[in-house]
Amino acid sequence: MANVQVLITRLDPSIPLPKYAKGGDAGADIVTRVDVTLQPGERALVPTGISIALPDGYVALVHPRSGLAIKHGVTMVNAPGTVDAGFRGELQCIMINHDPKEAITFHKGDRIAQLVIQKVERAEFVEVEHLPGSTRADNGFGSTGRQ
């Protein structure tokens, strides 16, 4: 597996750099820069304390952590979040607490999401009068399970 160099700036020196928990992991854990409590149904923009510079042709995708989802009902509203190569601001996560009864508190340094770096292709959009046929045609949601 080839590594791509991602430049990173810590906006708070006490925040750890993104870290892969295990060899072969696709996502590197990122943490919160602040303490935040999410009440049931509440969402918040949670800063991570880092900014990155991706090479052209790459994207960073911010994914929710499955452990937070199953244990606490916490996820990201816009999962995955897309960080374009030209963005230089602080990475922030739009977190939401779906638990109907319990609030959750994250403390500075708690892992809140995973950062996945991927190579991307740019599309050339070509307008045509008619699209070529396919076996699926225009059948939509759930159509592949119908008899």
CNS distance restraints for C-alpha pairs under 8 A (distance, minus, plus):
assign (resid   5 and name CA) (resid  54 and name CA) 7.74 0.50 0.50
assign (resid   5 and name CA) (resid  55 and name CA) 7.73 0.50 0.50
assign (resid   6 and name CA) (resid  52 and name CA) 6.69 0.50 0.50
assign (resid   6 and name CA) (resid  53 and name CA) 5.99 0.50 0.50
assign (resid   6 and name CA) (resid  54 and name CA) 5.34 0.50 0.50
assign (resid   6 and name CA) (resid  55 and name CA) 7.13 0.50 0.50
assign (resid   7 and name CA) (resid  52 and name CA) 5.53 0.50 0.50
assign (resid   7 and name CA) (resid  53 and name CA) 5.05 0.50 0.50
assign (resid   7 and name CA) (resid  54 and name CA) 6.76 0.50 0.50
assign (resid   8 and name CA) (resid  50 and name CA) 6.76 0.50 0.50
assign (resid   8 and name CA) (resid  51 and name CA) 5.68 0.50 0.50
assign (resid   8 and name CA) (resid  52 and name CA) 4.38 0.50 0.50
assign (resid   8 and name CA) (resid  53 and name CA) 6.41 0.50 0.50
assign (resid   9 and name CA) (resid  50 and name CA) 5.64 0.50 0.50
assign (resid   9 and name CA) (resid  51 and name CA) 5.24 0.50 0.50
assign (resid   9 and name CA) (resid  52 and name CA) 6.35 0.50 0.50
assign (resid  10 and name CA) (resid  15 and name CA) 6.89 0.50 0.50
assign (resid  10 and name CA) (resid  17 and name CA) 7.54 0.50 0.50
assign (resid  10 and name CA) (resid  49 and name CA) 5.90 0.50 0.50
assign (resid  10 and name CA) (resid  50 and name CA) 4.68 0.50 0.50
assign (resid  10 and name CA) (resid  51 and name CA) 6.67 0.50 0.50
assign (resid  11 and name CA) (resid  49 and name CA) 4.95 0.50 0.50
assign (resid  11 and name CA) (resid  50 and name CA) 5.56 0.50 0.50
assign (resid  11 and name CA) (resid  51 and name CA) 7.33 0.50 0.50
assign (resid  11 and name CA) (resid  90 and name CA) 7.81 0.50 0.50
assign (resid  12 and name CA) (resid  33 and name CA) 7.47 0.50 0.50
assign (resid  12 and name CA) (resid  49 and name CA) 5.67 0.50 0.50
assign (resid  12 and name CA) (resid  50 and name CA) 7.66 0.50 0.50
assign (resid  15 and name CA) (resid  31 and name CA) 7.50 0.50 0.50
assign (resid  15 and name CA) (resid  33 and name CA) 6.73 0.50 0.50
assign (resid  15 and name CA) (resid  49 and name CA) 6.48 0.50 0.50
assign (resid  15 and name CA) (resid 109 and name CA) 6.33 0.50 0.50
assign (resid  16 and name CA) (resid  31 and name CA) 7.73 0.50 0.50
assign (resid  16 and name CA) (resid 109 and name CA) 7.56 0.50 0.50
assign (resid  17 and name CA) (resid  30 and name CA) 7.44 0.50 0.50
assign (resid  17 and name CA) (resid  50 and name CA) 7.86 0.50 0.50
assign (resid  18 and name CA) (resid  28 and name CA) 5.40 0.50 0.50
assign (resid  18 and name CA) (resid  29 and name CA) 5.34 0.50 0.50
assign (resid  18 and name CA) (resid  30 and name CA) 5.09 0.50 0.50
assign (resid  18 and name CA) (resid  31 and name CA) 7.88 0.50 0.50
assign (resid  18 and name CA) (resid 115 and name CA) 7.60 0.50 0.50
assign (resid  19 and name CA) (resid  28 and name CA) 4.76 0.50 0.50
assign (resid  19 and name CA) (resid  29 and name CA) 5.30 0.50 0.50
assign (resid  19 and name CA) (resid  30 and name CA) 7.24 0.50 0.50
assign (resid  20 and name CA) (resid  25 and name CA) 6.16 0.50 0.50
assign (resid  20 and name CA) (resid  26 and name CA) 7.79 0.50 0.50
assign (resid  20 and name CA) (resid  27 and name CA) 6.45 0.50 0.50
assign (resid  20 and name CA) (resid  28 and name CA) 4.30 0.50 0.50
assign (resid  20 and name CA) (resid  29 and name CA) 6.20 0.50 0.50
assign (resid  21 and name CA) (resid  25 and name CA) 6.98 0.50 0.50
assign (resid  21 and name CA) (resid  28 and name CA) 7.02 0.50 0.50
assign (resid  21 and name CA) (resid  29 and name CA) 7.29 0.50 0.50
assign (resid  26 and name CA) (resid 116 and name CA) 5.98 0.50 0.50
assign (resid  26 and name CA) (resid 117 and name CA) 7.98 0.50 0.50
assign (resid  27 and name CA) (resid  63 and name CA) 7.95 0.50 0.50
assign (resid  27 and name CA) (resid 114 and name CA) 4.97 0.50 0.50
assign (resid  27 and name CA) (resid 115 and name CA) 5.04 0.50 0.50
assign (resid  27 and name CA) (resid 116 and name CA) 4.63 0.50 0.50
assign (resid  27 and name CA) (resid 117 and name CA) 7.78 0.50 0.50
assign (resid  28 and name CA) (resid 114 and name CA) 5.12 0.50 0.50
assign (resid  28 and name CA) (resid 115 and name CA) 5.03 0.50 0.50
assign (resid  28 and name CA) (resid 116 and name CA) 6.58 0.50 0.50
assign (resid  29 and name CA) (resid 111 and name CA) 6.17 0.50 0.50
assign (resid  29 and name CA) (resid 112 and name CA) 7.47 0.50 0.50
assign (resid  29 and name CA) (resid 113 and name CA) 5.94 0.50 0.50
assign (resid  29 and name CA) (resid 114 and name CA) 4.51 0.50 0.50
assign (resid  29 and name CA) (resid 115 and name CA) 6.36 0.50 0.50
assign (resid  30 and name CA) (resid  48 and name CA) 6.75 0.50 0.50
assign (resid  30 and name CA) (resid 111 and name CA) 5.57 0.50 0.50
assign (resid  30 and name CA) (resid 112 and name CA) 6.22 0.50 0.50
assign (resid  30 and name CA) (resid 113 and name CA) 5.48 0.50 0.50
assign (resid  30 and name CA) (resid 114 and name CA) 5.71 0.50 0.50
assign (resid  30 and name CA) (resid 115 and name CA) 6.73 0.50 0.50
assign (resid  31 and name CA) (resid  48 and name CA) 5.51 0.50 0.50
assign (resid  31 and name CA) (resid  49 and name CA) 7.91 0.50 0.50
assign (resid  31 and name CA) (resid 108 and name CA) 7.38 0.50 0.50
assign (resid  31 and name CA) (resid 109 and name CA) 5.16 0.50 0.50
assign (resid  31 and name CA) (resid 110 and name CA) 5.15 0.50 0.50
assign (resid  31 and name CA) (resid 111 and name CA) 4.16 0.50 0.50
assign (resid  31 and name CA) (resid 112 and name CA) 5.28 0.50 0.50
assign (resid  31 and name CA) (resid 113 and name CA) 6.88 0.50 0.50
assign (resid  32 and name CA) (resid  46 and name CA) 6.44 0.50 0.50
assign (resid  32 and name CA) (resid  47 and name CA) 5.83 0.50 0.50
assign (resid  32 and name CA) (resid  48 and name CA) 4.56 0.50 0.50
assign (resid  32 and name CA) (resid  49 and name CA) 7.03 0.50 0.50
assign (resid  32 and name CA) (resid 106 and name CA) 7.44 0.50 0.50
assign (resid  32 and name CA) (resid 107 and name CA) 7.17 0.50 0.50
assign (resid  32 and name CA) (resid 108 and name CA) 5.30 0.50 0.50
assign (resid  32 and name CA) (resid 109 and name CA) 5.38 0.50 0.50
assign (resid  32 and name CA) (resid 110 and name CA) 5.82 0.50 0.50
assign (resid  32 and name CA) (resid 111 and name CA) 6.61 0.50 0.50
assign (resid  32 and name CA) (resid 112 and name CA) 6.38 0.50 0.50
assign (resid  33 and name CA) (resid  46 and name CA) 7.66 0.50 0.50
assign (resid  33 and name CA) (resid  47 and name CA) 5.60 0.50 0.50
assign (resid  33 and name CA) (resid  48 and name CA) 4.90 0.50 0.50
assign (resid  33 and name CA) (resid  49 and name CA) 5.09 0.50 0.50
assign (resid  33 and name CA) (resid 108 and name CA) 5.05 0.50 0.50
assign (resid  33 and name CA) (resid 109 and name CA) 6.26 0.50 0.50
assign (resid  34 and name CA) (resid  46 and name CA) 7.51 0.50 0.50
assign (resid  34 and name CA) (resid  47 and name CA) 7.00 0.50 0.50
assign (resid  34 and name CA) (resid  48 and name CA) 7.97 0.50 0.50
assign (resid  34 and name CA) (resid 106 and name CA) 7.98 0.50 0.50
assign (resid  34 and name CA) (resid 107 and name CA) 6.45 0.50 0.50
assign (resid  34 and name CA) (resid 108 and name CA) 4.56 0.50 0.50
assign (resid  34 and name CA) (resid 109 and name CA) 7.70 0.50 0.50
assign (resid  35 and name CA) (resid 105 and name CA) 7.22 0.50 0.50
assign (resid  35 and name CA) (resid 106 and name CA) 5.55 0.50 0.50
assign (resid  35 and name CA) (resid 107 and name CA) 4.27 0.50 0.50
assign (resid  35 and name CA) (resid 108 and name CA) 5.01 0.50 0.50
assign (resid  36 and name CA) (resid  46 and name CA) 7.60 0.50 0.50
assign (resid  36 and name CA) (resid 105 and name CA) 5.68 0.50 0.50
assign (resid  36 and name CA) (resid 106 and name CA) 5.30 0.50 0.50
assign (resid  36 and name CA) (resid 107 and name CA) 6.56 0.50 0.50
assign (resid  37 and name CA) (resid 103 and name CA) 6.81 0.50 0.50
assign (resid  37 and name CA) (resid 104 and name CA) 5.59 0.50 0.50
assign (resid  37 and name CA) (resid 105 and name CA) 4.14 0.50 0.50
assign (resid  37 and name CA) (resid 106 and name CA) 6.25 0.50 0.50
assign (resid  38 and name CA) (resid  42 and name CA) 5.50 0.50 0.50
assign (resid  38 and name CA) (resid  43 and name CA) 6.54 0.50 0.50
assign (resid  38 and name CA) (resid  44 and name CA) 7.28 0.50 0.50
assign (resid  38 and name CA) (resid  96 and name CA) 7.16 0.50 0.50
assign (resid  38 and name CA) (resid  97 and name CA) 6.03 0.50 0.50
assign (resid  38 and name CA) (resid 103 and name CA) 5.53 0.50 0.50
assign (resid  38 and name CA) (resid 104 and name CA) 5.39 0.50 0.50
assign (resid  38 and name CA) (resid 105 and name CA) 6.36 0.50 0.50
assign (resid  39 and name CA) (resid  97 and name CA) 6.69 0.50 0.50
assign (resid  39 and name CA) (resid 102 and name CA) 6.92 0.50 0.50
assign (resid  39 and name CA) (resid 103 and name CA) 4.27 0.50 0.50
assign (resid  39 and name CA) (resid 104 and name CA) 6.64 0.50 0.50
assign (resid  40 and name CA) (resid  97 and name CA) 5.49 0.50 0.50
assign (resid  40 and name CA) (resid  98 and name CA) 6.15 0.50 0.50
assign (resid  40 and name CA) (resid  99 and name CA) 5.42 0.50 0.50
assign (resid  40 and name CA) (resid 100 and name CA) 5.30 0.50 0.50
assign (resid  40 and name CA) (resid 101 and name CA) 5.81 0.50 0.50
assign (resid  40 and name CA) (resid 102 and name CA) 5.91 0.50 0.50
assign (resid  40 and name CA) (resid 103 and name CA) 5.46 0.50 0.50
assign (resid  41 and name CA) (resid  96 and name CA) 6.68 0.50 0.50
assign (resid  41 and name CA) (resid  97 and name CA) 5.22 0.50 0.50
assign (resid  41 and name CA) (resid  98 and name CA) 5.28 0.50 0.50
assign (resid  41 and name CA) (resid  99 and name CA) 6.84 0.50 0.50
assign (resid  41 and name CA) (resid 100 and name CA) 6.80 0.50 0.50
assign (resid  42 and name CA) (resid  96 and name CA) 5.73 0.50 0.50
assign (resid  42 and name CA) (resid  97 and name CA) 5.69 0.50 0.50
assign (resid  42 and name CA) (resid  98 and name CA) 7.80 0.50 0.50
assign (resid  43 and name CA) (resid  77 and name CA) 7.97 0.50 0.50
assign (resid  43 and name CA) (resid  94 and name CA) 6.75 0.50 0.50
assign (resid  43 and name CA) (resid  95 and name CA) 5.36 0.50 0.50
assign (resid  43 and name CA) (resid  96 and name CA) 4.10 0.50 0.50
assign (resid  43 and name CA) (resid  97 and name CA) 6.44 0.50 0.50
assign (resid  44 and name CA) (resid  93 and name CA) 7.99 0.50 0.50
assign (resid  44 and name CA) (resid  94 and name CA) 5.65 0.50 0.50
assign (resid  44 and name CA) (resid  95 and name CA) 5.46 0.50 0.50
assign (resid  44 and name CA) (resid  96 and name CA) 6.63 0.50 0.50
assign (resid  45 and name CA) (resid  92 and name CA) 6.25 0.50 0.50
assign (resid  45 and name CA) (resid  93 and name CA) 5.58 0.50 0.50
assign (resid  45 and name CA) (resid  94 and name CA) 4.54 0.50 0.50
assign (resid  45 and name CA) (resid  95 and name CA) 6.37 0.50 0.50
assign (resid  46 and name CA) (resid  92 and name CA) 5.32 0.50 0.50
assign (resid  46 and name CA) (resid  93 and name CA) 5.08 0.50 0.50
assign (resid  46 and name CA) (resid  94 and name CA) 6.26 0.50 0.50
assign (resid  46 and name CA) (resid  95 and name CA) 6.84 0.50 0.50
assign (resid  47 and name CA) (resid  90 and name CA) 6.94 0.50 0.50
assign (resid  47 and name CA) (resid  91 and name CA) 6.31 0.50 0.50
assign (resid  47 and name CA) (resid  92 and name CA) 4.31 0.50 0.50
assign (resid  47 and name CA) (resid  93 and name CA) 6.50 0.50 0.50
assign (resid  48 and name CA) (resid  90 and name CA) 6.99 0.50 0.50
assign (resid  48 and name CA) (resid  91 and name CA) 5.73 0.50 0.50
assign (resid  48 and name CA) (resid  92 and name CA) 5.61 0.50 0.50
assign (resid  48 and name CA) (resid  93 and name CA) 7.55 0.50 0.50
assign (resid  49 and name CA) (resid  90 and name CA) 6.37 0.50 0.50
assign (resid  49 and name CA) (resid  91 and name CA) 7.12 0.50 0.50
assign (resid  50 and name CA) (resid  90 and name CA) 5.46 0.50 0.50
assign (resid  50 and name CA) (resid  91 and name CA) 6.00 0.50 0.50
assign (resid  51 and name CA) (resid  88 and name CA) 5.90 0.50 0.50
assign (resid  51 and name CA) (resid  89 and name CA) 5.58 0.50 0.50
assign (resid  51 and name CA) (resid  90 and name CA) 4.60 0.50 0.50
assign (resid  51 and name CA) (resid  91 and name CA) 5.85 0.50 0.50
assign (resid  52 and name CA) (resid  87 and name CA) 7.73 0.50 0.50
assign (resid  52 and name CA) (resid  88 and name CA) 6.04 0.50 0.50
assign (resid  52 and name CA) (resid  89 and name CA) 7.68 0.50 0.50
assign (resid  52 and name CA) (resid  90 and name CA) 7.83 0.50 0.50
assign (resid  52 and name CA) (resid  91 and name CA) 7.92 0.50 0.50
assign (resid  53 and name CA) (resid  85 and name CA) 6.45 0.50 0.50
assign (resid  53 and name CA) (resid  86 and name CA) 7.13 0.50 0.50
assign (resid  53 and name CA) (resid  87 and name CA) 7.13 0.50 0.50
assign (resid  53 and name CA) (resid  88 and name CA) 6.22 0.50 0.50
assign (resid  54 and name CA) (resid  58 and name CA) 6.23 0.50 0.50
assign (resid  54 and name CA) (resid  59 and name CA) 7.01 0.50 0.50
assign (resid  54 and name CA) (resid  60 and name CA) 7.75 0.50 0.50
assign (resid  54 and name CA) (resid  84 and name CA) 7.72 0.50 0.50
assign (resid  54 and name CA) (resid  85 and name CA) 4.74 0.50 0.50
assign (resid  54 and name CA) (resid  86 and name CA) 7.28 0.50 0.50
assign (resid  55 and name CA) (resid  85 and name CA) 6.13 0.50 0.50
assign (resid  56 and name CA) (resid  85 and name CA) 5.71 0.50 0.50
assign (resid  56 and name CA) (resid  86 and name CA) 7.81 0.50 0.50
assign (resid  57 and name CA) (resid  85 and name CA) 7.26 0.50 0.50
assign (resid  57 and name CA) (resid 119 and name CA) 5.82 0.50 0.50
assign (resid  57 and name CA) (resid 120 and name CA) 5.47 0.50 0.50
assign (resid  57 and name CA) (resid 121 and name CA) 6.95 0.50 0.50
assign (resid  58 and name CA) (resid  84 and name CA) 7.50 0.50 0.50
assign (resid  58 and name CA) (resid  85 and name CA) 6.09 0.50 0.50
assign (resid  58 and name CA) (resid 117 and name CA) 6.88 0.50 0.50
assign (resid  58 and name CA) (resid 118 and name CA) 5.54 0.50 0.50
assign (resid  58 and name CA) (resid 119 and name CA) 4.40 0.50 0.50
assign (resid  58 and name CA) (resid 120 and name CA) 5.46 0.50 0.50
assign (resid  59 and name CA) (resid  82 and name CA) 6.98 0.50 0.50
assign (resid  59 and name CA) (resid  83 and name CA) 5.84 0.50 0.50
assign (resid  59 and name CA) (resid  84 and name CA) 5.27 0.50 0.50
assign (resid  59 and name CA) (resid  85 and name CA) 5.83 0.50 0.50
assign (resid  59 and name CA) (resid 117 and name CA) 5.83 0.50 0.50
assign (resid  59 and name CA) (resid 118 and name CA) 5.43 0.50 0.50
assign (resid  59 and name CA) (resid 119 and name CA) 6.40 0.50 0.50
assign (resid  59 and name CA) (resid 120 and name CA) 6.64 0.50 0.50
assign (resid  60 and name CA) (resid  82 and name CA) 6.12 0.50 0.50
assign (resid  60 and name CA) (resid  83 and name CA) 4.95 0.50 0.50
assign (resid  60 and name CA) (resid  84 and name CA) 6.76 0.50 0.50
assign (resid  60 and name CA) (resid  85 and name CA) 7.80 0.50 0.50
assign (resid  60 and name CA) (resid 115 and name CA) 6.35 0.50 0.50
assign (resid  60 and name CA) (resid 116 and name CA) 5.51 0.50 0.50
assign (resid  60 and name CA) (resid 117 and name CA) 4.49 0.50 0.50
assign (resid  60 and name CA) (resid 118 and name CA) 6.36 0.50 0.50
assign (resid  61 and name CA) (resid  80 and name CA) 5.73 0.50 0.50
assign (resid  61 and name CA) (resid  81 and name CA) 5.50 0.50 0.50
assign (resid  61 and name CA) (resid  82 and name CA) 4.93 0.50 0.50
assign (resid  61 and name CA) (resid  83 and name CA) 6.17 0.50 0.50
assign (resid  61 and name CA) (resid 115 and name CA) 5.78 0.50 0.50
assign (resid  61 and name CA) (resid 116 and name CA) 5.04 0.50 0.50
assign (resid  61 and name CA) (resid 117 and name CA) 6.33 0.50 0.50
assign (resid  61 and name CA) (resid 118 and name CA) 7.63 0.50 0.50
assign (resid  62 and name CA) (resid  79 and name CA) 7.01 0.50 0.50
assign (resid  62 and name CA) (resid  80 and name CA) 5.15 0.50 0.50
assign (resid  62 and name CA) (resid  81 and name CA) 4.74 0.50 0.50
assign (resid  62 and name CA) (resid  82 and name CA) 6.50 0.50 0.50
assign (resid  62 and name CA) (resid  83 and name CA) 7.67 0.50 0.50
assign (resid  62 and name CA) (resid  93 and name CA) 7.74 0.50 0.50
assign (resid  62 and name CA) (resid 113 and name CA) 6.54 0.50 0.50
assign (resid  62 and name CA) (resid 114 and name CA) 5.63 0.50 0.50
assign (resid  62 and name CA) (resid 115 and name CA) 4.74 0.50 0.50
assign (resid  62 and name CA) (resid 116 and name CA) 6.34 0.50 0.50
assign (resid  63 and name CA) (resid  76 and name CA) 7.52 0.50 0.50
assign (resid  63 and name CA) (resid  79 and name CA) 5.82 0.50 0.50
assign (resid  63 and name CA) (resid  80 and name CA) 4.79 0.50 0.50
assign (resid  63 and name CA) (resid  81 and name CA) 6.72 0.50 0.50
assign (resid  63 and name CA) (resid 113 and name CA) 5.71 0.50 0.50
assign (resid  63 and name CA) (resid 114 and name CA) 5.11 0.50 0.50
assign (resid  63 and name CA) (resid 115 and name CA) 6.39 0.50 0.50
assign (resid  63 and name CA) (resid 116 and name CA) 7.40 0.50 0.50
assign (resid  64 and name CA) (resid  68 and name CA) 7.81 0.50 0.50
assign (resid  64 and name CA) (resid  69 and name CA) 7.67 0.50 0.50
assign (resid  64 and name CA) (resid  75 and name CA) 5.41 0.50 0.50
assign (resid  64 and name CA) (resid  76 and name CA) 5.69 0.50 0.50
assign (resid  64 and name CA) (resid  79 and name CA) 6.67 0.50 0.50
assign (resid  64 and name CA) (resid  80 and name CA) 7.25 0.50 0.50
assign (resid  64 and name CA) (resid 112 and name CA) 7.12 0.50 0.50
assign (resid  64 and name CA) (resid 113 and name CA) 4.80 0.50 0.50
assign (resid  64 and name CA) (resid 114 and name CA) 6.31 0.50 0.50
assign (resid  65 and name CA) (resid  69 and name CA) 6.58 0.50 0.50
assign (resid  65 and name CA) (resid  75 and name CA) 7.14 0.50 0.50
assign (resid  65 and name CA) (resid 112 and name CA) 6.57 0.50 0.50
assign (resid  65 and name CA) (resid 113 and name CA) 5.19 0.50 0.50
assign (resid  65 and name CA) (resid 114 and name CA) 6.46 0.50 0.50
assign (resid  66 and name CA) (resid  70 and name CA) 6.22 0.50 0.50
assign (resid  67 and name CA) (resid  71 and name CA) 5.88 0.50 0.50
assign (resid  67 and name CA) (resid  72 and name CA) 7.94 0.50 0.50
assign (resid  68 and name CA) (resid  72 and name CA) 5.35 0.50 0.50
assign (resid  68 and name CA) (resid  73 and name CA) 6.40 0.50 0.50
assign (resid  68 and name CA) (resid  74 and name CA) 5.38 0.50 0.50
assign (resid  68 and name CA) (resid  75 and name CA) 6.90 0.50 0.50
assign (resid  68 and name CA) (resid 112 and name CA) 7.85 0.50 0.50
assign (resid  69 and name CA) (resid  73 and name CA) 4.39 0.50 0.50
assign (resid  69 and name CA) (resid  74 and name CA) 4.70 0.50 0.50
assign (resid  69 and name CA) (resid  75 and name CA) 5.56 0.50 0.50
assign (resid  70 and name CA) (resid  74 and name CA) 7.85 0.50 0.50
assign (resid  72 and name CA) (resid  97 and name CA) 7.58 0.50 0.50
assign (resid  72 and name CA) (resid  98 and name CA) 7.89 0.50 0.50
assign (resid  72 and name CA) (resid  99 and name CA) 6.40 0.50 0.50
assign (resid  72 and name CA) (resid 104 and name CA) 7.43 0.50 0.50
assign (resid  73 and name CA) (resid  97 and name CA) 5.85 0.50 0.50
assign (resid  73 and name CA) (resid  98 and name CA) 4.91 0.50 0.50
assign (resid  73 and name CA) (resid  99 and name CA) 5.01 0.50 0.50
assign (resid  74 and name CA) (resid  95 and name CA) 6.95 0.50 0.50
assign (resid  74 and name CA) (resid  96 and name CA) 5.63 0.50 0.50
assign (resid  74 and name CA) (resid  97 and name CA) 4.52 0.50 0.50
assign (resid  74 and name CA) (resid  98 and name CA) 5.87 0.50 0.50
assign (resid  74 and name CA) (resid  99 and name CA) 7.28 0.50 0.50
assign (resid  75 and name CA) (resid  79 and name CA) 7.87 0.50 0.50
assign (resid  75 and name CA) (resid  95 and name CA) 5.77 0.50 0.50
assign (resid  75 and name CA) (resid  96 and name CA) 5.61 0.50 0.50
assign (resid  75 and name CA) (resid  97 and name CA) 6.80 0.50 0.50
assign (resid  75 and name CA) (resid  98 and name CA) 7.73 0.50 0.50
assign (resid  76 and name CA) (resid  80 and name CA) 7.51 0.50 0.50
assign (resid  76 and name CA) (resid  93 and name CA) 6.81 0.50 0.50
assign (resid  76 and name CA) (resid  94 and name CA) 5.43 0.50 0.50
assign (resid  76 and name CA) (resid  95 and name CA) 4.45 0.50 0.50
assign (resid  76 and name CA) (resid  96 and name CA) 5.83 0.50 0.50
assign (resid  77 and name CA) (resid  94 and name CA) 5.74 0.50 0.50
assign (resid  77 and name CA) (resid  95 and name CA) 6.07 0.50 0.50
assign (resid  77 and name CA) (resid  96 and name CA) 6.21 0.50 0.50
assign (resid  78 and name CA) (resid  94 and name CA) 6.89 0.50 0.50
assign (resid  81 and name CA) (resid  93 and name CA) 7.54 0.50 0.50
assign (resid  83 and name CA) (resid  87 and name CA) 6.59 0.50 0.50
assign (resid  83 and name CA) (resid  91 and name CA) 7.99 0.50 0.50
assign (resid  93 and name CA) (resid 113 and name CA) 7.73 0.50 0.50
assign (resid  97 and name CA) (resid 103 and name CA) 7.45 0.50 0.50
assign (resid  97 and name CA) (resid 104 and name CA) 7.49 0.50 0.50
assign (resid  99 and name CA) (resid 103 and name CA) 7.51 0.50 0.50
assign (resid 106 and name CA) (resid 110 and name CA) 6.06 0.50 0.50
assign (resid 133 and name CA) (resid 137 and name CA) 6.38 0.50 0.50
assign (resid 139 and name CA) (resid 143 and name CA) 5.74 0.50 0.50
assign (resid 142 and name CA) (resid 146 and name CA) 7.27 0.50 0.50
